[in-house]
Amino acid sequence: MADILSFPRAPRPDRPQPRGPEPLWRHMLGDQLRRRRHDREETLTETAGKAGVSPQYLSEVERGLKEPSSEMIAAIAGALDTSLIELTSAVADELRSAAVPASAAVSVSAARFTFALAA
């Protein structure tokens, strides 16, 4: 029988180190909605009523638990006196600033595996 040798992956100094997984759209959207609602000093119930959704649904959207349709996002944006384009642009800007470069994302997935050779 042959011995199996593991070769640990050493970080390469010439590559940028990953900052973690990319944030999800629904989490960033929820954060943006919550901030805008708080800036207006509104409760979940007040904003949900204006948007025509339940407070529970709005809470789940704000916490990133729901993936709302574009119609629901537009309704909530309207309830917060903002446009869909303003809201999505703000979320996109946050995603850009938090994004992990594609090359780092590849190294993150490759770093999970340990390769071994057997003779």
Residue, then its C-alpha position, 0 to 999 in steps of 0.5 A: m500500500a502506498d502512503i497518501l501525502s497531503f500538500p497544503r496550499a500556501p497563500r501566494p503573496d502576489r495574489p490579493q487575499p479574498r475578503g470573504p464571500e460576495p454579499l447577496w443582492r437580497h441582503m444588500l437590498g434589505d439593508q438599503l430599505r431599512r436604512r431609508r425607512h429609519d432615515r424617515e423615522e417610520t415603523l415597519t407598519e407605516t411603510a408596509g401599509k403605504a407599500g401594500v404589504s404586510p409588516q412581516y413581509l417587509s421585515e423579512v425583506e429587510r432582513g434578506l430572508k425574502e427575494p422580492s419581485s421587481e413589483m414588490i421592490a417598486a412598491i416598497a421604494g415608492a412607499l419610501d418616496t424613492s424611485l426604483i432606479e435610485l434604490t437599485s443604483a444605491v444597492a449596486d454601488e454598495l455591491r461594487s464596494a463590497a465585491v470580491p475580485a473574480s480572481a480572488a473568488v476563484s482562489v477561495s473555491a480552490a483553497r477549500f480542497t486539499f490535493a493528494l497523490a497516491a502511488 
